[in-house]
Amino acid sequence: MLAKDQYLAYLNKVLGVLKEVKTRFGRFILLTVFLTPLLTMMALAWISPVVLTIYLSFTDLNIQNLLTFNVRLTLENFGKIFKYDPFVPEVLRITVMYVTSVLFINAIYSLILSIVLAYLIRNEFLSIFLRVSWLIPRITPGIIYALMWNWFIDPRSGLLNPLLQALGVPAEWLPRSWLLQKPYSQLLMIIVNGYVGASFGMIVYTAAIKSVPDDIIHAAKVDGASDLQVARHIIIPLLKWPILFVTAWQTLSLMASYEQILMIWGSGGGGGYRGITRAAGVTVWALYSYTKAFDDFEYGYASALSLLLVIIGIALIILYFKIFGFRRLMEPSRVEV
Amino acid sequence: MATGGRSSRSWRYVSKVLKALVILGVAVIPLVPIWSMVAWLAIQSFSKKVTLGLVPLGLSIENWRFLWSPVRAGLKEYPNIWPVTINTLLLALGVSMLVVLVSTLGGYAISRIDFKGRTLLMEFIIALHAFPSIILLIALFIILNKLGLYGKGIITLIGIAIIKAGLEIPMSTWIIKGFFDSIPWDLEWAALVDGCSRLKAWKSVILPQVLPGIAAVAIFSFLAGWSEFLLVFTYVKDETYYTLPVLLYHMIGEFKFIDWGLLAAMGLFYTIPTLLFFTLTQKVLLRIYVGGVKG
């Protein structure tokens, strides 16, 4: 009798374990099925290139040993960046100018713009129409944006020079080529990218302004506050976090951005982007790294140049998590227009 | 603020004018270039000649000749538009399908299955969302090269589709996860109680609920593939496998001195799908677009 009970209890236990194993196994299979594609793609498109960039920075990979991959480990690339490459200081200067100026448009100008769009303009239709218009540079495919700018600045058929002349700018102040003449080309670079970036700030800020309770604004207005005072003393203080967020987010994406510059100057210059961006003084750091890889075929050196950006990027992202926390960083993917 | 009736009225008038000036100066006048560019693209593509960019002189469909005849500049003949359009379409569809497949699976797992490292994975996805992928182009080139996918025509395009999808996936997984989050648990429980396996419940009960999300992600990633420039520009050197933006890039430099009309028509032709999708699905799409990291 005792033996049978023991046996049954034992059997139950085994069955329990088996069932547990089965559910765990089922869960494991389920997870594998659902997560493997995601993890594989992230490993392929994000993790391995980051690791490879680190590795390549310490090699002399170039066009000659690209196929054999017979590379030598070296620190020369970094010596070159910090000491020997005569072009690096200029690239650095251009990048700093580019990032700070466009950042100003993206964070500060778009703040003023959002206050105008979401608070000053009472007509809902007008407000939406203007907001969609400001989104055009962002949603137009990049090459079309480049094509339209190439026409707009064209000295013969474009509209920019006639417009400026109509506004009273003397003809001799205007450049013969907006693409090539230096202070003008750099101004153009800032404006072109500013238009794209302004809408990012606009979207984040407009959502934040819309969420300011009407009561507060109404109470202030009853007390005789002007629109300027409402903006300055009520809206802007409440927008502290969004402003910080837009600034932080855009700093990183601006430091790495060069696609727009490559498209406008490259297509305008007849396909060869290297010479024209250099002559126009619009070679930003990331573009310089790109040029080094795909025009000079110095893959190792180019990787070292972009490794600096990767390091800055990772450091900034860690900083973002510290400042904003996970929840706030999730916000932008759920922002409404 | 104001004292007398008269000065109060004139003060109000002044402040109204000031307000209008601020609105004009900050939000309207800076849009003049953008509006005129869009107007130019539309007008120029159907006109023989335009003055000041916007006043058409004579209607013409000559600009659209690229649709039925080869385009030449000097001795150079550019690749026919239709194969290039098909390349672009294949790339966009490939990206879209991969993204939808991977992100619906992954998004569900992150939303509904509790596993070790779930929070970490979510944080990682958000971190990737902030990280500018554009600086990884060199390493991705080496990977493509080592996988034997470089300079192989259509296979290179497939490689590019995989990479582009991989770059889009963190963002789209996040979006789909949001859609899964909004489905009540009860629904899934009911299916499970009725004897469905988890996989079957996912397929027949949950998935139909997130169809709007899937559609949004599909369109979004299709457009991302359709407008992808840099990957194709960098990795495809054979003209036969160009996509539309790369073809346009190479034509602008040549034709900007002789034929803006052709460029505008091609530009408009290329923008049609984007315009179409935006007008059809503007609400959902704009909401997603604004989360992007572009710019």
Interface residues (C-beta under 8 A of the other chain):
Chain A: G26 R27 L30 L31 V33 F34 L35 P37 L38 M41 M42 L44 A45 W46 S48 P49 V50 L52 T53 L56 L61 L66 F69 N106 I112 L113 V116 L117 L120 I121 L130 S133 W134 L135 I136 P137 R138 I139 T140 P141 G142 I143 I144 A146 L147 M148 W149 N150 W151 F152 D154 S157 G158 L159 L160 P162 L163 N193 Y195 V196 G197 S199 F200 I203 G224 S226 D227 W249 Q250 L252 S253 L254 M255 A256 S257 Y258 E259 Q260 L262 M263 G266 S267 G268 G269 G270 G271 A286 S289 Y290 A293 F294 Y299 A302 S303 S306 L309 V310 G313 I314 I317 Y320 F321 F326 L329 M330 P332 S333 R334 V335 E336 V337
Chain B: M1 S15 K19 V22 I23 V26 A27 V28 L31 V32 P33 I34 W35 S36 M37 V38 W40 L41 Q44 V50 L52 G53 L54 L98 L101 V102 S103 L105 G106 Y108 A109 I113 F115 M122 E123 F124 I126 A127 L128 H129 A130 F131 P132 S133 I134 I135 L136 L137 I138 A139 L140 F141 I142 I143 N145 K146 I162 I163 A165 G166 L167 I169 P170 M171 T173 W174 I175 G178 R198 L199 W226 S227 F229 L230 T234 P245 L248 Y249 H250 I252 G253 E254 K256 W260 L263 A264 G267 Y270 T271 T274 F278 L286 R287 Y289 V290 G291 G292 V293 K294 G295
